[in-house]
Amino acid sequence: MNLSADTIQEIDQIIPKYPEKRSAALMVIHLIQDEIGAIDLEACEWIAQKLEVQPINIQELITFYPMLREKPWGKKHLRVCRTLPCALRGSYATCQSLEKKLGVKEGHVSDNGEYSLEFMECLADCGEGPVVMVDEQTYENVDAEKAVLLADLLLKGKLDSSKKFVSYEQALVSESKTKASVKSKSSKK
């Protein structure tokens, strides 16, 4: 397994902060997953050796937590909330639209490696469902019809610059900039 010197250094700095080496397991897993995209068998064995535990102890964590994975996601990873509020507002149909348009089945990576799609439990935006996350950007009220438009923009590489779809996070940044601009103008008066 090839890890960057920076990641190895960060791992070596994190482990001593815990009362027992094994307690650092999740942090080490996240650091490695961030760099190589997943925790395969080789990575699992490397972590186990580093933390002086059995590989099964690391494998248990990877298979238990949904944010950890054994195989890399696609270049763009989509998550659709399936918790009751989103399901009642159509998240299953949203997921089906995304599957058809992007050519990827839920729980899988597209053949070209561009997209992966999965259902998630609660994306913490129950009042604005169905909720879809594209990488780390949250999009609200994405029904089946809007999912087709969202997928079209993704396929064209234009989702990030779209005016039709502004993520929750982008809206917060814009709102914050607007408030700062207004405050700056009013303080100059």
N, C-alpha and C positions, 0 to 999 in steps of 0.2 A: 504494500500500500504506500503510495506516494503522497505524503502530506507536506505542506509548505513549512518552512522553518518557523514562520510566524505562528501557525496553528500549533505546532509542537511546543513552542515556547509558551503559548497561552495555556495549553493543557498542563504543562509542567508547573505553571504558576497557580492554576486553579486547584489542583489536587491537594496541596498542603493546607488549603483553607478549610478543609473538611475534617471532622474528628476521625473519620475512617476513610481510607481510599475509596471504598465502594460507594460511599455517599456522593462522590463526585460523578457517578456514572451518567446521569442525565445531562449534566453540563458538558462532559466529554463527548457524549453521543451527539449533542447539538452542534458542537464545534466541528466535528468531523463531517456530519451530515451537511452543514452549511458549505463546507469546502468541496466534498466529492459528490454530493447529491443524494446519498443513501448510505445505509449501513449494511453492506453485504457481509458474507461470511468471513472474509479476510479482515474487514474492519472490526467485526464483532470479536474475533479472536485477538486482534491487536489490543482492543480496549480491555478485554478480559485480562490479558497478560499485564497490561499497564496498571490495572487496578487490583491485581492479585485476586481475581475471582474466576469462576468457571464461565466459559462462553455462554452456557445456558442462562446464567444470571443476566447477561446483557441481552440475549435473545428474548427473554421474558419481557423486558422493558420495551423493546422494539415492537414486539407483537401486541403489547397491551395498549400503548399510547397511539392514538390515530395520527398525531403529527410526526411520528417517526415512521420511516419506511425502509424496506429492504431493497427496493428497486427505485431508481430515480424517476421523478416526475417528468412530464414534458417541459419544453422550454417555457410554455405558458400553462399554468396550473389553475384549473377552475374548480371551485367548491360551491355546491348548491346546498343550502340549508334544507333539511327535511323534517325539522322539528314541527310539531303540530300547527303552530300559527302559520308558518310558511307553507306547510303541506295543504292546509285548508285554503290558502290563497293560490295554490297551483304549482308548487315547486316541482312536483313530479313531472308535470307537463313541460315546465321550464327545462328540466334536465333532459327530457326526450328531445326537445327542440335543439338543444346544444349538441346532443349526441348525433343527430341527423346532420346538422349543418357543419360540424367540425370533423365528422367521421371518426368519432372515438366513443367507445362504450364506457359507461359509468364504471369506475374502478380500474380503468385501463389507461394506457398511453397510446396515442395514435401511431400508426405504422411508421410515419415519418419522424416521430419523436417530438413534434411541435406542440401537441396538446395532451393534457391529461385531465380527467374529469372524475370527481368523486362527490358523493353525498357526505355531508357533515352534520353532526348534531349541533344545533344552535350556534348560529353566528352572531348572536347577541344583538339583534336588531328586529325583534319580533313584531313591532308595530309597522314595519315597512317592507314586509315580505311580499313575494319571495325574494330572498337575498342571495346574491351570487358574488363570490369573491374571485377576482382574477389576480393571481399572485397575491399581493397583500392589499389590493384595492377592493373596497366593498361597494357593490352596486345594489340599490334598493328598488323594490317594486318591479322586478324583472319577471313579468309573466311570460308565457310561451311565445307570444308574438314579439315581445321586446327582446326575448332571448335570440331570436333569429337575427334581429338587427344588431345586437351586441356581437354575435358570432361573425356577421358580415364585416363589421368594423375590425374585429380581431384578425380575420383572414386577410384583410387589406393592410394590416399594421397601423390602423388609424384610431384605435380605441382611446389611447392616451390623449389624443388631441381633439377628440369629439366633443361637440357642444351638447349633443343629445344625451350622452352618457357621461355624467360627472360623478366620480366616486365620492363616497362619504368623506374620505380623507382629503381629496382635492378640494371639496367644498369647504372644509374646515380651514385649509390653508388660504383659500381665496377670501373667506370671511375674515380671517385674522388680518390679512393684508389690507382689506378694505377698512377695517376698524382702525388699524394703525395709520393709514393714510388720512382718514377723517380726523383722528386725534391730532396728527401732525399739522394739518391745515388749521384746525381750530386753535391750536396753541400759538400759531403765528399771528393770530388776529390781535 
